[in-house]
């Protein structure tokens, strides 16, 4: 059995392993069940028609393969960094840089998409906010304000995100329970059978909804008994997420019928059919959830840029920290400005699909790294898990992600390839500077 390089363990020096299986599962659910679910049902309905649950199930099977790969890899390389750490241990810093690049790209695209959805959701209830200038102002105020909060220090930013996150799941549970009861007692709203207009695009959008576990996995260096608890938390969290997503889609379809595909705020509109007060609760919950997700993104994603700059892989000015709070303010501002531009010029569905395609690259890298670590028997943990079927599962995960990418538009696929090539070239160019 090959031992993982000591550098993999060194990045966890000073950290305390205090997070248990349930707490870690909750953090994964929080990372995956983002604000996108409040906009997703209508987008899925317009793309996949009556086949939306099938698209979710198909994507869940593909994600299940990735989850098993991540479960074994996280036990073997139970280090901070998650997928970045697995790829670094399996293939070295160049491949790790490419993986980290796509992690950041997926995050900034998602941030722009969620901010656009937040502005559009507010405009749906207050039409005057649909004015392009006011819409842009809301986006700048939300992202800019959260950037300033993060520059003020990681502690206040983390507290705000925590408070907002606690209340994020409540509206979804109310929708499933109350809406499900209404459907059982009163039946479904009239609906004309709808064919799948773009089933492949819907699968990519579903992947966007299922993505996010790679961010909580970055905290693997602080999980107790990681070889056992990380895999358990992954399976528990992703199973619950799959059930929740399908339930939300079925309830909104049942309550709205043909009106679902054209809804800007599908969950709020669905609950308004039951009670206007509950509809307002869902609208408020959607806005708070989107705000919380953007806060989480700005809290974490700029640190990828900071880490790259600190390690010499990006220009040093991105590693600058604010003297008073020690926050990586330049990286935060850079990330925030790009997210604002994406939100103003794009829309949720487009940015979410691009983010989903970027996530597919990340999951291919995770599956490939898990396969290699499995073959080498590499481990840095006392009880590394060993799933005999992992090579088959990894192949399923890789082929599934390739198939999902193939569903994308050619211009998007070419863009992904160009980003990958540019990342490899840049990493090879910067390595000597880092070594010096």
C-alpha positions in Angstrom: 0.0 0.0 0.0 1.4 3.4 -1.0 1.5 6.1 1.6 0.2 9.6 0.7 2.9 12.2 0.5 3.4 14.0 3.8 2.4 17.3 2.2 -1.1 16.1 2.0 -1.3 15.8 5.8 0.7 19.0 6.3 -2.1 21.2 4.9 -4.2 20.1 7.9 -1.7 21.1 10.5 -3.3 23.0 13.3 -6.9 21.8 12.5 -9.0 19.9 14.9 -11.0 16.8 13.9 -14.3 17.6 15.6 -17.0 17.3 13.0 -19.2 14.1 13.3 -21.1 12.2 10.6 -24.5 14.0 11.1 -22.9 17.5 11.2 -20.9 16.8 8.1 -24.0 15.3 6.3 -25.9 18.5 7.2 -23.1 20.7 5.8 -23.2 18.7 2.5 -27.0 19.1 2.3 -26.5 22.8 2.9 -23.9 23.0 0.2 -26.0 21.0 -2.4 -29.5 22.3 -1.7 -28.8 25.8 -2.8 -31.0 28.7 -3.9 -31.3 27.2 -7.4 -34.0 24.8 -6.3 -36.4 27.8 -5.9 -36.0 28.5 -9.7 -35.3 25.0 -10.9 -38.8 23.4 -11.2 -40.0 25.8 -13.9 -36.8 25.6 -15.9 -36.9 21.8 -15.7 -40.5 21.8 -16.9 -39.8 24.0 -19.9 -36.8 21.8 -20.9 -38.0 18.3 -20.1 -41.8 18.6 -20.0 -43.3 15.6 -18.1 -39.9 13.9 -18.0 -38.4 16.2 -15.3 -38.5 13.4 -12.5 -36.7 11.1 -15.0 -34.0 13.7 -15.6 -33.5 14.0 -11.9 -33.3 10.2 -11.4 -30.8 9.9 -14.4 -28.7 12.6 -12.9 -28.9 11.0 -9.4 -27.5 7.7 -10.8 -24.6 9.6 -12.4 -24.0 11.6 -9.2 -24.3 8.4 -7.1 -21.3 7.0 -9.0 -19.3 10.2 -8.3 -20.4 10.1 -4.6 -19.0 6.6 -4.2 -15.7 7.6 -5.8 -15.5 10.7 -3.6 -16.4 8.5 -0.5 -13.4 6.2 -1.1 -11.0 9.0 -2.2 -12.0 11.1 0.9 -11.1 8.2 3.2 -7.8 7.6 1.4 -6.9 11.3 1.3 -8.8 12.7 4.3 -7.3 16.1 3.8 -8.5 19.7 3.4 -9.2 20.6 -0.1 -11.6 17.8 -1.1 -11.4 17.1 -4.8 -8.4 19.4 -5.2 -6.6 17.2 -2.6 -7.6 13.9 -4.3 -6.4 15.0 -7.7 -3.2 16.5 -6.2 -2.4 13.1 -4.5 -3.2 11.1 -7.6 -1.7 13.2 -10.4 0.2 16.1 -9.0 -0.1 19.9 -8.9 -0.8 20.6 -12.6 -3.9 18.4 -12.7 -4.9 19.8 -9.2 -4.7 23.4 -10.6 -7.0 22.5 -13.5 -9.5 21.0 -11.0 -9.3 24.0 -8.7 -9.7 26.3 -11.7 -13.0 24.6 -12.7 -14.1 24.6 -9.0 -13.8 28.4 -9.1 -15.3 28.8 -12.5 -18.4 26.7 -11.5 -18.7 28.8 -8.3 -18.5 32.3 -10.0 -21.0 31.2 -12.8 -23.4 29.9 -10.1 -23.0 33.1 -8.1 -24.0 35.1 -11.2 -26.9 32.9 -11.9 -28.3 32.9 -8.4 -27.9 36.7 -8.2 -29.8 37.0 -11.5 -32.6 34.7 -10.1 -32.7 36.8 -6.9 -33.3 40.0 -8.8 -35.8 38.4 -11.1 -37.7 36.9 -8.2 -38.0 40.3 -6.5 -39.2 41.8 -9.8 -41.9 39.2 -10.0 -43.5 40.5 -6.8 -42.5 44.2 -7.2 -42.7 44.8 -11.0 -41.0 48.2 -10.9 -37.8 46.3 -9.9 -37.8 44.7 -13.3 -36.4 48.0 -14.8 -32.9 47.1 -16.1 -31.1 49.8 -14.1 -32.9 48.9 -10.8 -32.2 45.2 -11.5 -28.5 45.9 -12.0 -28.6 48.0 -8.8 -30.1 45.1 -6.8 -27.4 42.8 -8.1 -24.6 45.3 -7.2 -26.1 45.9 -3.8 -26.4 42.2 -2.9 -23.0 41.0 -4.2 -21.2 44.2 -3.3 -22.6 44.2 0.2 -21.7 40.6 0.9 -18.2 41.3 -0.5 -17.8 44.2 2.0 -19.1 41.9 4.8 -16.5 39.4 4.0 -13.7 42.0 3.8 -14.8 43.1 7.3 -13.8 39.6 8.5 -14.5 35.9 8.1 -16.3 35.6 11.5 -19.1 38.1 10.9 -19.6 36.8 7.4 -19.8 33.2 8.6 -22.3 34.1 11.3 -24.6 35.8 8.8 -24.4 32.8 6.5 -25.1 30.4 9.3 -28.2 32.3 10.5 -29.7 32.5 7.0 -28.9 28.9 6.3 -30.8 27.6 9.3 -34.0 28.9 7.9 -33.4 28.0 4.3 -34.8 24.4 4.4 -38.0 25.3 6.2 -39.9 26.7 3.2 -39.0 23.6 1.1 -40.3 21.2 3.8 -43.5 23.3 4.1 -44.0 23.0 0.4 -43.5 19.2 0.3 -45.7 18.5 3.3 -48.6 21.0 2.8 -48.5 20.8 -1.0 -48.4 17.0 -0.9 -51.4 16.9 1.4 -53.4 19.2 -0.9 -52.6 17.0 -3.9 -53.7 13.9 -2.1 -57.0 15.5 -1.0 -57.8 17.6 -4.0 -55.9 16.1 -7.0 -53.6 17.7 -9.5 -54.1 20.9 -11.4 -55.1 20.4 -15.1 -52.1 19.8 -17.3 -51.5 19.1 -20.9 -49.0 16.4 -21.6 -45.7 18.1 -22.5 -42.9 16.5 -24.5 -39.2 17.0 -23.7 -38.1 20.1 -25.7 -34.4 19.7 -24.6 -34.0 16.7 -22.3 -30.2 16.9 -22.4 -30.2 20.5 -21.3 -32.5 19.5 -18.5 -30.1 16.8 -17.3 -27.3 19.4 -17.2 -29.5 21.7 -15.2 -30.2 18.8 -12.8 -26.5 18.3 -12.4 -26.2 22.0 -11.4 -28.8 21.3 -8.7 -27.0 18.2 -7.4 -23.5 19.8 -7.4 -22.0 21.4 -4.4 -20.7 18.5 -2.4 -17.1 19.4 -3.5 -17.2 22.5 -1.3 -18.0 20.9 2.0 -15.5 18.1 1.2 -12.8 20.8 1.4 -13.3 20.6 5.2 -12.4 16.9 5.2 -9.4 17.7 7.4 -11.7 18.5 10.3 -13.9 15.4 10.3 -13.6 12.8 13.0 -12.8 9.2 11.9 -12.8 10.4 8.2 -12.4 7.0 6.6 -15.8 6.0 8.1 -17.7 9.2 8.7 -17.1 11.0 5.3 -18.5 8.1 3.2 -21.5 7.7 5.5 -22.2 11.5 5.4 -22.0 11.5 1.7 -24.4 8.7 1.1 -26.8 10.0 3.7 -26.8 13.5 2.4 -27.1 12.8 -1.3 -29.9 10.2 -0.7 -32.0 12.8 1.2 -31.2 15.5 -1.4 -32.5 13.2 -4.3 -35.7 12.5 -2.5 -36.2 16.2 -1.7 -35.7 17.4 -5.3 -38.0 14.8 -6.8 -40.7 15.6 -4.2 -40.4 19.4 -4.9 -40.7 18.8 -8.6 -43.7 16.6 -8.3 -45.5 18.9 -5.9 -45.0 22.0 -8.0 -46.0 20.2 -11.2 -49.2 19.0 -9.4 -50.1 22.4 -8.0 -49.4 24.5 -11.1 -50.0 22.2 -14.0 -49.4 24.0 -17.3 -48.5 27.2 -15.5 -45.3 25.8 -14.1 -43.1 26.2 -17.2 -43.7 29.9 -17.4 -43.3 30.7 -13.7 -40.4 32.9 -12.5 -41.1 32.0 -8.9 -42.5 28.4 -9.2 -42.4 27.4 -5.5 -44.1 30.6 -4.3 -46.7 30.4 -7.1 -47.4 26.8 -6.2 -48.0 27.6 -2.6 -50.1 30.6 -3.5 -52.6 28.1 -4.9 -52.9 26.8 -1.4 -52.6 30.0 0.6 -51.4 33.5 -0.4 -49.7 33.8 3.0 -47.8 30.5 2.3 -46.9 31.8 -1.2 -45.4 35.0 0.4 -43.5 32.7 2.8 -42.0 30.8 -0.1 -41.1 34.0 -1.9 -39.4 35.3 1.2 -37.7 32.0 1.7 -36.4 31.9 -1.9 -34.9 35.4 -1.6 -33.3 34.6 1.8 -32.0 31.3 0.4 -30.5 32.9 -2.6 -28.9 35.6 -0.4 -27.5 33.0 1.9 -26.1 31.0 -1.0 -24.4 34.0 -2.5 -22.9 34.7 1.0 -21.6 31.2 1.2 -20.1 31.4 -2.3 -18.3 34.7 -1.5 -17.1 33.3 1.8 -15.5 30.3 0.1 -14.8 30.7 -3.6 -12.4 33.7 -3.5 -10.2 31.6 -1.2 -9.5 29.4 -4.2 -8.0 32.4 -6.0 -6.2 33.4 -2.8 -4.7 29.9 -2.4 -3.5 29.8 -6.0 -1.9 33.2 -5.7 -0.3 32.2 -2.4 1.2 29.1 -4.0 2.6 31.1 -6.9 0.1 29.8 -9.5 -1.7 33.2 -10.0 -0.3 36.7 -9.7 0.7 37.6 -6.2 -1.6 40.6 -5.9 -4.6 38.2 -5.6 -3.0 36.9 -2.3 -3.1 40.4 -0.7 -5.0 40.5 2.7 -6.7 43.5 4.3 -4.4 44.7 7.1 -7.1 45.1 9.8 -9.2 42.0 9.2 -6.7 39.7 7.3 -9.4 38.9 4.8 -8.2 38.3 1.2 -9.9 41.4 0.0 -8.4 41.6 -3.5 -9.6 38.0 -4.3 -13.0 38.8 -2.9 -13.4 42.0 -4.9 -12.2 40.2 -8.1 -14.7 37.4 -7.6 -17.5 39.7 -6.7 -17.0 42.1 -9.7 -17.0 39.1 -12.2 -20.1 37.7 -10.6 -21.9 41.0 -10.9 -21.0 41.3 -14.6 -22.3 37.7 -15.2 -25.5 38.4 -13.3 -26.3 41.6 -15.1 -25.6 40.3 -18.6 -26.8 36.7 -18.1 -29.8 34.8 -16.7 -30.2 31.9 -14.3 -30.8 29.1 -16.7 -27.8 29.9 -19.0 -25.4 30.5 -16.2 -26.6 27.4 -14.3 -26.0 25.2 -17.4 -22.5 26.6 -17.8 -21.8 26.0 -14.1 -23.2 22.4 -14.5 -20.9 21.7 -17.4 -17.9 23.0 -15.4 -19.0 20.8 -12.5 -19.0 17.8 -14.8 -15.3 18.3 -15.4 -14.6 18.5 -11.7 -16.5 15.2 -11.2 -14.5 13.5 -14.0 -11.3 14.5 -12.2 -12.6 13.2 -8.9 -13.6 9.8 -10.4 -10.3 9.5 -12.2 -8.3 10.4 -9.1 -10.3 7.9 -7.0 -9.7 5.2 -9.6 -5.9 5.8 -9.5 -5.7 6.0 -5.7 -7.7 2.7 -5.5 -5.3 1.1 -8.0 -2.2 2.3 -6.1 -3.7 1.5 -2.7 -2.7 5.0 -1.6 -3.9 6.1 1.8 -3.2 8.7 4.5 -5.9 7.4 6.8 -5.8 4.5 9.3 -8.9 2.9 7.9 -9.1 3.7 4.2 -12.4 2.3 2.6 -12.0 -0.1 -0.2 -14.9 -0.7 -2.5 -14.2 -3.6 -4.8 -16.5 -2.3 -7.5 -14.9 1.2 -7.5 -13.2 0.8 -10.9 -16.6 0.0 -12.5 -18.4 2.8 -10.6 -15.6 5.3 -11.6 -16.0 4.3 -15.2 -19.8 4.8 -14.9 -19.2 8.2 -13.3 -16.7 9.3 -15.9 -18.8 8.2 -18.9 -22.0 9.7 -17.3 -20.3 13.1 -17.0 -18.9 12.9 -20.5 -22.4 12.1 -21.7 -23.8 15.1 -19.8 -21.2 17.4 -21.3 -22.1 16.0 -24.7 -25.6 17.3 -24.1 -24.2 20.8 -24.0 -24.1 23.3 -26.9 -20.9 23.0 -29.0 -19.8 26.6 -28.2 -20.0 25.7 -24.5 -18.0 22.4 -25.0 -15.3 24.2 -27.0 -15.1 26.8 -24.2 -14.6 24.1 -21.6 -11.8 22.6 -23.7 -10.1 26.0 -24.1 -10.3 26.6 -20.4 -8.8 23.2 -19.6 -5.9 23.7 -22.2 -5.3 27.2 -20.9 -5.2 26.0 -17.3 -2.7 23.2 -18.1 -0.5 25.7 -20.0 -0.6 28.3 -17.2 0.2 25.7 -14.5 3.2 24.4 -16.5 4.3 28.0 -17.0 4.0 29.0 -13.3 5.6 25.9 -11.8 9.1 27.1 -12.1 8.2 30.5 -10.5 6.6 28.6 -7.6 9.7 26.4 -7.2 11.9 29.5 -7.2 
